[in-house]
Structure formats: C-alpha cells, structure tokens
Amino acid sequence: MSVDIQTLSVRYGATRALDGVTLTAKPGEVLAVLGPNGSGKSSLVKAIAGLVRYTGQIVLAGSATRDSIGYMPQDTATRAALTVLEAVLLGRLGQLGLRVKPADVELARQVLTELDIAALAGRYLGELSGGQRQLVFLAQALAAEPKILLLDEPISALDIRHQLEVMEVVRRLTHERVLTTLVILHDLNIAARFADQAVLFHGGKVVGLGAPADIIDALRLAQVFGVEAAFSTTPDGRLVVTPVRPCRSPKAL
Amino acid sequence: MHHVGSDEGAISALYTSLADRRRAVLLFGVCALFMSLLVDVATGPALLPITAVVGSVLRLAKDPTVDAIVWTIRLPTAFVAIAVGAALGLSGGIMQTILNNPLASSYTLGVSAGAGFGAALVIVLGVVVPLPEAWAIPVMSFLFAGLACAGVYGIGSLRGASPEMLVLGGIALLFLFQALLALLQFAASPEALQQIVFWLFGSLQKATWAKLWIISIVLGGAFPLLLVDAWRLTALKLGDDRARGLGVDVARLRLRAFAIISALTGVAVAFVGTIGFVGLVAPHIARMLVGEDQRGLLPASAVCGALLLSLASIASKSVLPGAIVPIGIVTSLIGVPFFVWLVTRSRRAFW
C-alpha cells in the first residue's frame, strides 16, 4: 500500500520542522530519506507513524491501519530488564494476550534468524552493544509484520558488514513482501546502492526526489550539505560519493 | 545473510523457560507467604505453638482461648499485613513502570504523604465527613491519596505528562504535603499530635475482617485491570516514543495506571498508616527475579510486598519482648540493610 503525503507540515513550537512536503512512497520500493541534521527526516517518519501533530494529509492507501506500520525509532538506548526475545515479541503488541501464542513466538524466531541475532535471544537489552540493540529494534519493527516499514537511521551504530547485511534484508523483504519502506540514511553510498527511490530534504522542504543516482549530484551536495564531493563509478556501474571538504555558504535552492 | 545453526526449538524453549521461571518465582513466593502467615499468627505477646495455630485455623482443635486470639486478633492482623504489603508492592511496581524511574513509589512521590495529611486533618479538625472517627480517618486519607495522585498527574500534564515531569510533580507534592502536615502538627493539641505521630508510624493493630475485605476487593479489582494492560505497560518501559510507535495510547494508559495506584495506596495507607520502603523495594526484588515482563513483574511485586510486610509484622512483635514496635519503623530498619545487600550483590544492572 502506498503512502501519499500532501502539503505536510510539522511544527515544534516556533520551529518549522517540515514545510509543505508532498511525496508518495510506493509499495515494493525502498525510499531513502536523505538530508542534513535537522532537515526534517525524522519528523516525516514520526508524522507517518502518528507520533507528532501535523497539518496536511497523510493517506495510507489500501487497508492500512495503525497495525500495518512497523516503526523503528532512532534512539534505541534502554536498560529495561527485558530479554531480546521479549523485546521482539513486543513488536506484536496488538496480537499479544496474557498467554502468548506459539505462532507469535515462532514469528519472533523467524525475524531473529533473518537478522542473524537468534543467538542473542536470551540476553538482556542492557547487556547489548548499541549496534546489537539496533538489530533488536529492527527485529521488533519487522515482527509486527508491517505493510509500511519506517526506519529512522537503522544502521547508524552498525559495523560495515552489518550495514550491508541489514540493508540487504530490508531491500529483500521490501521487494518480496511488497512493503512500503522509508529508511532515513546518512550514508549516500548505501542509499545509492540499496534504495529504489530517494528524497532529499533541506530545511523542512523536499529539494530532490527520484532515483538516488539522479538526485545525488555535486550541486545538491554543495547546496544542501555544504560539502564538496568527488564522484566515481564502480566497475559494475554504481555511484560512489566521497565527501572531500566542507565548502562555503551553501545557497538556498 | 549467513545463518548460524540455531536450533528451531531453541527460541520456543527459551520462551517456555522464561514463563516457567515466572511461575516458579510466584509459586515459591506464595508458599513462603503461607509459612510467614502461620509464624505471624503464632507470634505475639502470647506465643502459640504452630500446631495449635494450624489446629485452630483448620477448626480441628477446639480451644476457646486459642480460637479467640487466632480468629479475632492474629488472623485479621496477619492477613491485613499481607494484603497491605501486596497493595503497596503492586502500586510501587506500577509506578516504577509508568514513570520509568527506580525511585518511584507511592511513598517517595507524595501519595502516602497526601493520605497522611488527610488523616491528620480528621484528627486535628475533628470529623469533617459525616462518619464515626474510626471510619472518617481512612475515608479522608483515601480521598487525599486520590487527590495527591490527581495532583501528580495534573502537575505532570502541564508539560506533556512526560515521566520526568510526573516525577518532579510527585516530589513537589511530597514536600507540599509534608509541610502541610507539619503545619497541622504545629497547631495540634498535644493529644492530637501524639495521635498523628502514632498514625504516621503505621500500625497493623487496628486490623479487622471488614478492613481486610475492603483491601482485598480493591486488590482483586486492580489485578485484572492491570493484566489486561500488561503488554502495553511492558512496552512503556522502552520509552514513551517507542511505546507510541507500537500503538500504545501512552497518556490514557498512564491515567488508568494512576487511578489504580491511587486506589491501592489509598486503601493501604488508610487502614494501617504510612508505611514506606515496601512499595519502593518490593518491585526491585521482583524485577531481579522475573525481569520486566509485567505479566510476571506485577504479581511478583505484590507477592514480594506481601512477604516483606508479613515478615516485618513478625519482627515487629519479636524485636522488643512484650512490645509491638510500629510496623512502619520495622520495615525500614530491617529492610534497608537487606535491600542494600541485595542490590550490591546483584551483577546485572537493571536501571
């Protein structure tokens, strides 16, 4: 099911985090949400997840309800005395009763295995590294069997191997299960490699929307991030961006 | 992604073992509670042999003196200790969960202080509600526990009802009610002052079957309401945003929880006075034993609270020969060293 967003604005007091954003996320596609710190990426995802007040319209097409959203927040710090298995089960909150059905435990097992963290199942959240906790909360979001997957910087604490593995899983599940996936990313190369579409934010506005390779260019990097970058291509034709140095006063687009 | 050869059954076995541990802890706790109850009934100015206690409870032996002591004094007192301990432990457990704070309890966040102020109001100003004093004090302290809870929630809600704001609101109310209580004590006659002080110490000696029933009904009503929300409460422990992301209506869940805390604390404090420490400590012990899954934590908090207060009741009758030390004093005196030992020896940090 697609997510149609029209003239979406989010304000925190006097601060305008999102300003008239219009975009569509399509089913079966990974949409990378890009932009500098404070450009409105998290606000977009939180608005879709129903965590912040907004003006404008967010239409979840098809039979989407609150239960069809799997949301993974940016902040995964916690010391709750819960095991990894219990935390992942919480992703199925709507289905859980006093007695947990074997099917729910089985689903948690599948997700844990998918992300290769089944071995952590009995560990307490407080005993994990930041990267391991990120995997656990990704598993929690997936355990909801969502139709819409919202991931706020899911790989920021992961080592480079796990970054590739997690994004591969996200892409595969998105394509296999026809999920509508929005992933906030900082690594442009990861975005270029794994996302089907990308949207670039600057000051709460959309300044680029399209295939990642089309919207990541020297002009936008200078104007949005204030960075001078070198571009190259891998033998198999993939875009590689290397930030070189900060550049002077980025002009508004 | 490479798959480590994880046994298909390992995860469901893990889940079963977690559930088994919850059950084992609860079963062991209830057994310990039963033993403690018998010892509590046997202990007192007239020491009764356990066999006589069992005989009288089961209506096997017909000794009128033993029956009188057991059925009119010792049993209601011992059961009230258990019920009040359970109510305090449970309310502390909920409070620590919804405020995500290890220092939260009815005592530390002003709810007990509010109840104490309500009682002192009756003692100093005379009967303000049309009831005999024996009931006016509990009714007023119950009402003021509710008022304090509403105050904590009200102050906290002024800025979005975040856990931090609620805790600050609770601390503010604690000081407010303590100051108001001090003012009443300052203005009170020496007799009233003595009565207030004794009431604040906490005492089980006024226990009756009627009071036991009232506490039990509140407990019996609170449990199913809480268990319905058990998973949502567990989700709350991961933080407000994450709970919301999982579909929990955080504000309404907190409001429901506060109402239950208010009733539990109100009824506990109303009949036995302010007893600190149990509500703070019982959930910590329970958490070490069963973890944060509220399906286990809440019942375990209640059982731990009940056991603590039952043991304190035995101690209150044993430390000074021939005298019964107020229960509120005993719980902290004996509980604190035990708690420090417990917290420092546990290897796993839960907060």
Interface residues (C-beta under 8 A of the other chain):
Chain A: A49 G50 L51 R66 D67 Y71 M72 P73 D75 T78 R79 A80 A81 L82 T83 L85 E86 A87 L90 G91 L93 G94 L96 L98 V100 P102 V105 E106 A108 R109 L112 T113 E114 L115 D116 A118 A119 A121 G122 Y124 G126 E127 F137 Q140 A144 E165 E168 V169
Chain B: M1 H2 H3 V4 S6 E8 A10 I11 S12 L14 Y15 L18 L227 A230 W231 R232 T234 A235 K237 L238 G239 D241 R242 R244 G245 L246 G247 V248 R287 G291 E292 D293 R295 R348 A349 F350 W351
